[in-house]
Amino acid sequence: MSDRLDIQPGEHGLVRVFTVDLGLDEAEPLLENDAAAMKSMTGATALDPDHIDLFDMNDLGGLPLADYLAEGHGIPEDELAPHRAQLDRVKGRVMVMRSAAFEGLGQMMKVTSPLRWIATFGESRDKVPLEKLRSETAIGAVSDPPVDPAPAGPRPRAGWIVGAVLALLALALLVWVLA
């Protein structure tokens, strides 16, 4: 059986969850060398392994997969609820792909054994409240910086001062040698 996942160009904010029917030591090479084996297996044109998590459920210390997705990936409970029973029964290896794994490219991905697609979820998108600034110092307008008055005259440069001191020392040495 094969599933086909269509990844839209510029996609962001989605998390795809798969089971992997391989041992962890057999599955890890799928993500090596810029996920070359994974690309070959799925037909994906671009996969960034930095945005793909591969782990064994035993490594979660008893944390159910649905809770891992909620806490670790910000998946809202209302999206997890219809899949919670299925997610919490998952044993063995799991692969979680964030949208960034597809590097913004539209592509088609075939999901065949040893991968099994479970579901795709949207990450939580908390709205950032925009409030007016309340501080007195935040009120006002931006203006041009004040113009400094012209300097009174040229200032001596450090190089000239050092040169003059050296010349005086040389002259004093010459007078001392000749005396």
N, C-alpha and C positions, 0 to 999 in steps of 0.2 A: 504494500500500500504506500502511496506517496501523496503528500500534501504539497500544495504550491502556495507560497507566500509571496505576494506582490508588495514590494517595498517602494513607496512613493518617493520621488526626488525631494530632497529637503526635509524629509520626515524627522520629527523630533518628539521627544516626550513619550515614546512607547517602549514597553518592555515585553519581550517575547520569552516564554518559558518552555523549555524542552526537557525531556528525560533523555539520558544517554545510556544505551544498553551495552556498555563496555565497562571494564574495570577502569579505575581512575588513571592508572599507569598506561593503559592502552588509549584512553581518551585524550590525555594531555598533549600528545603529539599532533592532534588535530589543530591546535592553536599555535604551534611552533612555525617559525619562518613566515611570519605575517599571515598565519592561518592558511597556508597553502593547501594542506590536506583538506581542511574544512571547505575551502573554495571549490576544490576539485569535487568533493563529495556532494555539495549542494548546488553547484553551478553559479554560486554568487560571484560577482565580478570584483567586489571590494568588501573586505572584512577587517576591521581593526581589532585585534585580540585584546587591546587594552580596555575595550568596552564589552568584553564577554567574560562572564564569571562561570567557572567550571568547578564544581565541588561535589563531595559526597555528603549525603544527608546526615550521616553519622557525625560529620564534622560540626554540625550545628548544635550538638549537645542536647538533642531532644526538642529543639525549637521547631514547630511545624512550619512547613514551607510557606503557607499563607502569611504567618506572622513575620517570617524573614522578608517576604516581599513588601509587607506593610512597613516594617521598621527600616529595612535596608534600602528600599527603592521608592518609598513614599507612595505605594499604591493605595488608593482610598478603599476603605472597607466596603463601600457600596459596589465597587467593581469586583472585589474578592469574594463577596458573599455567595454569588451563584456557583463559584468554583471551589469554595473552601473545602468541602468534603473530599473532592477529587485531589486537590493540592495536598491535603493533610494525609492522604494515603500514599503519597509518593515515597518510594524507598530507592536507594542506590544513588546514581550520579544524576546531577541536574546541571543544565546549561542555561544561563540567563543572558540574553542579548539586549543591550540598550540600543536605541535608534542610532546613536553615534557610531556604533560598530559598522554601519553601512556607509559611513563617510559622506553622507548627504546625497549619495547616488541612488537613482531609481534602478531597481533590479528585481529579478525574479529568483526566488530561492526554492529549490526542491528539498523537501524534508522526507528522507528515506531512512531506513534502518542503517545505523543504530540510533538515529535521532527519532524522537517522537514529540511532535508539537503538542503542548498542553493548552496554552492560551496566550493571548496578547492583551496587555493591560496598559492603561494610560497612567502616567505618573501624576501625582497630585500637583495641581497648579494653584497654589495659594495666591490670592490677589493681594498685592502689596497696597496697603492703604496709603493714599496720598493725602497728607494733611498740610494745611497752611502752617508756615513757621510762626511760632508764637513768641519768640524771643524779641525783645526790644532791639537788640543789635542786628536782627535780621531785616529790620525795616529800613528802607532807604533806597538810594539809587546808586548805580555804579557810575563813577565819573572818571575822567582822565586823572592820572596822578599829578600832584603839584609839580610845577617846574622849579628846579633849583636855580637860584640866582647865579649869574656868571661868576666864576672864581675871580678873586682880586688880582691875581697875576700868576705868572708861571711859577710852578713849584720846582725846587731843585730835585734832580733825579738822584737816586741812590748810586748809580754808576759814576756820576760826576763827583759825588762826595767821596767815594772810595778812591777814585783816581787822584783827587786832590790830596787826600791823606797819604797815599803812596808816594806822590811826588814830594811832599814835605819830608817824609821819612828818608827818601833817597837823597834829598838836598842836605838833610841833617847828617846822614852817613858820610856824604862827600866832604862836608865841612870838618867832621871829626877825623876822617882819614888824612886830610890835608893839614890839619893842625898839628 
